[in-house]
Amino acid sequence: MFTSFLIKYGEIGVKGKNRYRFEDALIQQIKYALKKCEGSFIVSKNSGRIYVEAETEFDFDEAVEHLQRVFGITAICPVVHIKDNGVEDLCGHVENYMRQVYGNEEKTFKVHARRARKNYPLNSQELDAKLGEVILDAFPNMKVDVHNPEVTLNVEIREKIYLYSQVIPGAMGMPVGTGGKAMLLLSGGIDSPVAGYMIAKRGVKIDAVYFHAPPYTSERALEKVVDLAKIVARYAGPVYLHVINFTDIQLYIYENCPHEELTIIMRRYMMRIAETIAKETECLGLVTGESIGQVASQTMSSLLCTNEVCTLPVYRPLIAFDKEDIVTLAKRIDTYETSILPYEDCCTIFVAKHPVTKPNLGIIKKHERHLEEKMDELVRTALETKQLIIAAEEQGI
């Protein structure tokens, strides 16, 4: 029945003179999402409305699923559009629409007409009354409820006439790319993929960096991270994943620094390396999955120490989330089952038995001086030998 969708957006509508840029970005993201679907689509913009029209046969559920992953969309409304052949013709289309969509279901309803074209013979209130009468006459099982209806039939009078009543929720947020670009520190855990999703939801394009520690972490651990990046890419678009061999750096820290400070010093070097790649790739900040107090390296004192090495801002979308909140969101975006696979990353392999929870920045910097002999060379080698993997949503997922 449906061959078209009306795409609704939220925050974009208050962008003033720049609104068209956000609309155009949203259209590009919609086109990208629909490329993965069977069929051919036209995406157009008209008077503050974005429409998706199918040119060929398509899988309705598949198209909706992909549209629901596009940040910036608040609602997806399957629409029927008809030519303006007069009020009586419209009445016939409304009756046919209600019959096909709701059949003989017992529903309360109201009609909400919007007359963008002021030369139409009936105004909005008159259309509401006329079409409501048509529905009541044709469907005795339906009743009017203007305050809390189960069905709202929207009728928009534009160049064409659009009928819709179903409102499918979208991903909300802002179109990816409108908020700049940032570098995500991606591990194989639950938190960082969710952080990537959250920052992308605000329109930020993400690259990612993963710290690999063979042979202490297996190739399956790397595959797991690539799989997580691909899932995030369903929402954020292709993710450029930079893989850093971190083994020699970790061992050097392990051999020369107090073990209770291992995690903090290791994180400081991760941030340094991530920032170097971020600047080379024109990212405007770093993104982590840290949440205050979740583990020893995420206390306020620990975050102070890791932040100190950065000149770029560090964004932490999950900073005030409870673990249950993060897990719930991970399950909703389909990263959870991959994140809990038993392939450990370098952070868990080298964690100390009793890590410091209130590190002193001055002492941390003093102990880092023990690394001066070889660390610059090790970091340089790690950057020169990094691997780049382009993680993109696979066709048909």
C-alpha positions as CSV (number, residue, x, y, z in Angstrom):
1,M,0.0,0.0,0.0
2,F,2.7,2.5,1.0
3,T,5.3,3.6,-1.5
4,S,6.3,6.9,0.3
5,F,7.5,8.1,3.7
6,L,7.3,11.6,5.2
7,I,10.4,12.1,7.3
8,K,10.0,14.4,10.3
9,Y,12.9,16.1,12.1
10,G,13.2,17.9,15.4
11,E,16.1,20.2,16.3
12,I,16.9,20.9,12.7
13,G,13.7,23.0,12.6
14,V,15.1,25.7,14.9
15,K,18.4,26.2,13.1
16,G,17.2,29.5,11.5
17,K,19.1,30.5,8.3
18,N,21.4,27.5,8.5
19,R,18.5,25.0,8.6
20,Y,18.9,24.1,4.9
21,R,22.5,22.8,5.6
22,F,21.2,20.4,8.2
23,E,18.3,19.4,6.0
24,D,20.7,18.7,3.1
25,A,23.0,16.7,5.5
26,L,20.0,14.7,6.6
27,I,19.0,13.9,3.0
28,Q,22.5,12.7,2.3
29,Q,22.4,10.4,5.3
30,I,19.0,9.0,4.3
31,K,20.2,8.3,0.8
32,Y,23.3,6.5,2.2
33,A,21.1,4.4,4.5
34,L,18.7,3.4,1.7
35,K,21.5,2.4,-0.6
36,K,21.7,-0.8,1.5
37,C,18.1,-1.7,0.8
38,E,16.5,-3.4,-2.1
39,G,14.8,-1.0,-4.5
40,S,15.4,2.5,-5.7
41,F,14.3,5.6,-3.9
42,I,14.0,9.3,-4.5
43,V,14.7,11.6,-1.5
44,S,13.3,15.2,-1.9
45,K,12.8,18.3,0.2
46,N,9.7,20.5,-0.2
47,S,8.5,23.4,2.0
48,G,10.2,22.1,5.2
49,R,9.2,18.5,4.5
50,I,11.5,15.6,3.5
51,Y,9.9,12.8,1.5
52,V,11.2,9.4,0.5
53,E,9.5,7.8,-2.5
54,A,10.1,4.4,-3.9
55,E,10.7,4.1,-7.6
56,T,10.6,0.3,-7.6
57,E,9.3,-2.5,-5.5
58,F,11.0,-2.6,-2.0
59,D,10.9,-4.3,1.3
60,F,8.9,-2.0,3.6
61,D,10.2,-3.4,6.9
62,E,13.8,-3.3,5.6
63,A,13.5,0.4,4.5
64,V,12.0,1.4,7.9
65,E,14.7,-0.5,9.8
66,H,17.4,1.4,7.9
67,L,15.7,4.8,8.2
68,Q,15.4,4.2,12.0
69,R,19.2,4.3,12.2
70,V,19.5,7.7,10.7
71,F,20.3,10.3,13.3
72,G,18.3,13.5,12.8
73,I,15.0,11.7,12.1
74,T,12.4,12.0,14.8
75,A,9.6,10.1,13.0
76,I,9.0,8.1,9.9
77,C,5.4,8.3,8.5
78,P,4.2,6.0,5.8
79,V,2.1,8.2,3.5
80,V,-0.3,7.9,0.7
81,H,-0.2,10.9,-1.7
82,I,-3.0,11.6,-4.1
83,K,-3.8,14.2,-6.8
84,D,-6.2,17.0,-5.9
85,N,-9.4,16.0,-7.8
86,G,-11.8,17.8,-5.5
87,V,-13.2,17.3,-2.0
88,E,-15.4,14.3,-2.9
89,D,-12.5,12.5,-4.4
90,L,-10.5,13.1,-1.3
91,C,-13.3,11.7,0.8
92,G,-13.2,8.5,-1.2
93,H,-9.4,8.2,-0.7
94,V,-9.8,8.7,3.1
95,E,-12.4,6.0,3.4
96,N,-10.2,3.6,1.3
97,Y,-7.1,4.5,3.4
98,M,-8.9,3.8,6.7
99,R,-10.3,0.5,5.4
100,Q,-6.9,-0.7,4.2
101,V,-5.0,0.3,7.3
102,Y,-7.5,-0.4,10.1
103,G,-10.2,-2.6,8.6
104,N,-13.0,-3.2,11.1
105,E,-10.9,-2.5,14.2
106,E,-12.6,-0.6,17.0
107,K,-10.7,2.6,17.3
108,T,-11.1,6.2,18.6
109,F,-9.9,8.7,16.1
110,K,-9.6,12.3,15.1
111,V,-8.8,14.1,11.8
112,H,-6.0,16.7,11.7
113,A,-6.0,18.6,8.5
114,R,-3.4,21.2,7.5
115,R,-4.1,23.4,4.5
116,A,-0.7,24.7,3.3
117,R,-2.4,25.7,0.0
118,K,-4.9,28.4,0.9
119,N,-6.9,28.2,-2.3
120,Y,-8.4,24.8,-1.3
121,P,-12.2,25.2,-1.1
122,L,-12.4,24.0,2.6
123,N,-10.3,25.4,5.5
124,S,-8.7,23.1,8.0
125,Q,-11.6,23.0,10.5
126,E,-14.1,22.3,7.7
127,L,-11.9,19.5,6.4
128,D,-11.7,18.0,9.9
129,A,-15.4,17.9,10.2
130,K,-16.1,16.7,6.7
131,L,-13.6,13.9,6.7
132,G,-14.6,12.9,10.3
133,E,-18.1,12.5,9.1
134,V,-17.0,10.3,6.2
135,I,-15.2,8.0,8.6
136,L,-18.0,7.8,11.1
137,D,-20.5,6.9,8.3
138,A,-18.2,4.3,6.8
139,F,-17.0,2.7,10.1
140,P,-19.6,2.5,12.8
141,N,-17.0,0.8,15.0
142,M,-15.0,4.0,15.2
143,K,-15.6,6.9,17.6
144,V,-14.3,10.4,17.7
145,D,-11.9,11.4,20.5
146,V,-10.3,14.7,19.9
147,H,-8.3,14.7,23.2
148,N,-6.7,11.3,23.3
149,P,-7.4,9.4,20.1
150,E,-5.9,6.0,19.2
151,V,-5.7,7.1,15.6
152,T,-4.9,10.6,14.2
153,L,-5.5,10.8,10.5
154,N,-3.2,13.6,9.2
155,V,-4.3,15.3,5.9
156,E,-1.8,17.7,4.4
157,I,-3.0,19.8,1.5
158,R,0.0,20.8,-0.5
159,E,0.9,20.5,-4.2
160,K,-0.3,16.9,-3.7
161,I,-2.5,15.7,-0.8
162,Y,-0.8,13.5,1.8
163,L,-2.6,11.1,4.1
164,Y,-0.9,9.4,7.0
165,S,-1.7,8.1,10.5
166,Q,1.2,5.9,11.5
167,V,4.2,7.5,13.2
168,I,7.3,5.2,13.6
169,P,9.9,6.7,16.0
170,G,13.3,7.6,14.6
171,A,16.7,7.8,16.2
172,M,16.5,11.5,17.0
173,G,19.7,13.5,17.3
174,M,21.4,15.4,14.6
175,P,22.7,14.2,11.1
176,V,26.1,12.7,11.3
177,G,28.8,15.1,10.0
178,T,27.1,18.3,11.1
179,G,28.9,18.3,14.4
180,G,32.5,17.9,13.2
181,K,34.7,14.8,13.7
182,A,36.2,13.1,16.8
183,M,38.5,10.2,17.6
184,L,36.9,7.4,19.7
185,L,39.1,5.2,21.9
186,L,37.4,1.9,21.1
187,S,38.0,-1.2,23.2
188,G,36.3,-4.5,23.2
189,G,34.2,-3.7,26.2
190,I,30.5,-2.6,26.6
191,D,31.1,1.1,27.2
192,S,33.1,2.6,24.3
193,P,30.8,1.4,21.4
194,V,27.9,3.0,23.3
195,A,29.9,6.2,23.7
196,G,30.6,6.2,20.0
197,Y,26.9,5.8,19.3
198,M,26.0,8.6,21.7
199,I,28.5,11.1,20.2
200,A,27.4,10.2,16.6
201,K,23.8,10.9,17.7
202,R,24.9,14.5,18.2
203,G,26.0,14.8,14.6
204,V,29.7,14.0,15.2
205,K,31.5,11.8,12.6
206,I,33.8,9.3,14.3
207,D,37.1,7.7,13.6
208,A,38.4,5.2,16.1
209,V,41.6,3.9,17.6
210,Y,42.1,0.4,19.1
211,F,45.2,-0.6,21.2
212,H,46.1,-4.2,20.3
213,A,48.6,-6.2,22.5
214,P,49.6,-9.4,20.7
215,P,50.3,-12.1,21.8
216,Y,48.6,-11.1,25.1
217,T,45.5,-10.3,23.1
218,S,44.4,-12.6,20.3
219,E,43.4,-11.9,16.8
220,R,39.9,-12.7,17.8
221,A,40.1,-9.7,20.2
222,L,40.9,-7.6,17.2
223,E,38.1,-9.2,15.1
224,K,35.7,-8.4,18.0
225,V,36.6,-4.7,17.9
226,V,36.2,-4.6,14.1
227,D,32.8,-6.2,14.5
228,L,31.8,-3.6,17.1
229,A,33.0,-0.8,14.8
230,K,30.8,-2.3,12.0
231,I,27.8,-2.2,14.3
232,V,28.4,1.4,15.3
233,A,28.8,2.1,11.6
234,R,25.2,1.2,11.0
235,Y,24.3,4.5,12.8
236,A,27.5,6.6,12.3
237,G,28.6,5.7,8.8
238,P,31.9,4.1,7.9
239,V,34.4,4.1,10.8
240,Y,38.1,4.5,10.1
241,L,39.7,2.2,12.7
242,H,43.3,2.8,13.5
243,V,44.9,-0.3,15.2
244,I,48.0,0.4,17.3
245,N,50.3,-2.4,18.4
246,F,50.7,-1.4,22.1
247,T,52.6,-4.5,23.4
248,D,56.1,-3.0,23.7
249,I,54.8,0.2,25.3
250,Q,52.8,-1.8,27.9
251,L,55.7,-4.0,28.7
252,Y,58.1,-1.1,29.1
253,I,55.6,0.6,31.5
254,Y,55.2,-2.7,33.3
255,E,58.9,-3.1,33.8
256,N,59.7,0.5,34.9
257,C,56.7,1.9,36.8
258,P,54.9,0.9,40.0
259,H,52.3,-1.7,39.2
260,E,49.5,0.1,41.0
261,E,50.0,3.0,38.6
262,L,50.2,0.8,35.5
263,T,46.6,1.5,34.3
264,I,46.9,5.3,34.7
265,I,50.2,5.6,33.0
266,M,49.1,3.3,30.2
267,R,45.9,5.4,29.7
268,R,48.0,8.5,29.6
269,Y,50.0,7.1,26.7
270,M,46.9,5.9,25.0
271,M,45.5,9.4,25.1
272,R,48.7,10.8,23.8
273,I,48.8,8.4,20.8
274,A,45.0,8.9,20.1
275,E,45.5,12.6,20.2
276,T,48.4,12.5,17.7
277,I,46.2,10.5,15.2
278,A,43.3,12.7,15.9
279,K,45.2,15.8,15.0
280,E,46.6,14.1,11.8
281,T,43.0,13.3,10.7
282,E,41.5,16.7,11.6
283,C,39.5,15.5,14.5
284,L,38.3,18.1,17.0
285,G,38.4,16.0,20.1
286,L,38.7,12.6,21.7
287,V,35.8,10.4,22.9
288,T,35.9,7.7,25.6
289,G,33.4,5.4,27.3
290,E,34.4,6.5,30.8
291,S,31.9,6.8,33.6
292,I,32.8,8.4,37.0
293,G,33.7,5.8,39.5
294,Q,33.0,2.7,37.4
295,V,36.6,1.4,37.8
296,A,39.8,2.6,39.4
297,S,40.9,4.4,36.3
298,Q,37.7,6.4,36.1
299,T,37.7,8.1,39.5
300,M,37.8,11.9,39.4
301,S,41.5,11.8,40.4
302,S,42.3,9.3,37.7
303,L,40.5,11.3,35.0
304,L,42.4,14.4,36.0
305,C,45.6,12.5,35.4
306,T,44.7,11.1,32.0
307,N,43.2,14.4,30.8
308,E,46.4,16.3,31.7
309,V,48.3,14.9,28.6
310,C,45.7,16.2,26.2
311,T,45.3,19.5,24.4
312,L,42.2,18.5,22.5
313,P,38.9,18.3,24.5
314,V,37.9,14.9,25.7
315,Y,34.2,14.0,25.4
316,R,32.7,11.4,27.7
317,P,29.0,10.9,26.7
318,L,28.5,8.3,29.4
319,I,30.1,10.2,32.3
320,A,27.1,10.1,34.6
321,F,25.5,6.8,33.3
322,D,25.0,3.9,35.6
323,K,26.3,0.6,34.3
324,E,22.7,-0.7,33.9
325,D,21.9,2.3,31.7
326,I,24.9,1.6,29.5
327,V,24.0,-2.1,29.2
328,T,20.4,-1.3,28.3
329,L,21.5,1.0,25.5
330,A,24.2,-1.5,24.3
331,K,21.5,-4.1,24.0
332,R,19.2,-1.7,22.1
333,I,21.9,-0.9,19.5
334,D,23.0,-4.5,19.2
335,T,26.6,-4.1,20.6
336,Y,26.1,-5.9,23.9
337,E,26.3,-9.6,22.7
338,T,29.5,-8.8,20.8
339,S,31.0,-6.8,23.7
340,I,30.7,-9.7,26.2
341,L,32.4,-12.2,24.0
342,P,35.4,-13.6,26.0
343,Y,38.2,-12.0,24.1
344,E,40.1,-9.6,26.4
345,D,41.7,-6.3,25.4
346,C,45.0,-4.9,26.6
347,C,43.4,-3.0,29.4
348,T,42.1,-6.1,31.1
349,I,45.2,-8.2,30.5
350,F,47.6,-5.8,32.2
351,V,45.4,-4.5,35.0
352,A,47.1,-4.4,38.5
353,K,45.7,-6.4,41.4
354,H,45.4,-3.2,43.5
355,P,45.3,-0.2,41.2
356,V,45.5,3.3,42.7
357,T,42.2,5.0,42.9
358,K,43.4,8.5,43.9
359,P,46.6,9.0,41.9
360,N,48.7,12.1,42.5
361,L,49.5,13.8,39.2
362,G,52.9,15.0,40.4
363,I,53.9,11.5,41.4
364,I,52.6,10.0,38.2
365,K,54.7,12.5,36.1
366,K,57.7,11.7,38.3
367,H,57.4,8.0,37.6
368,E,56.9,8.6,33.9
369,R,60.5,10.0,33.8
370,H,61.7,6.4,34.2
371,L,60.4,5.9,30.7
372,E,62.3,8.7,29.0
373,E,65.0,6.5,27.6
374,K,63.0,4.5,25.1
375,M,59.4,5.7,25.2
376,D,59.6,8.3,22.4
377,E,61.0,5.7,20.1
378,L,58.4,3.1,21.1
379,V,55.5,5.6,20.5
380,R,57.0,6.6,17.1
381,T,57.2,2.9,16.1
382,A,53.7,2.2,17.2
383,L,52.4,5.2,15.1
384,E,54.5,4.2,12.1
385,T,53.3,0.6,12.1
386,K,49.6,1.3,12.8
387,Q,47.0,-0.6,10.7
388,L,44.0,1.1,9.2
389,I,40.7,-0.8,8.8
390,I,37.6,0.7,7.3
391,A,34.7,-0.7,9.2
392,A,31.4,-0.3,7.4
393,E,27.9,-1.8,7.7
394,E,27.7,-5.0,5.7
395,Q,25.1,-5.1,2.9
396,G,21.8,-6.5,4.1
397,I,22.4,-6.1,7.9
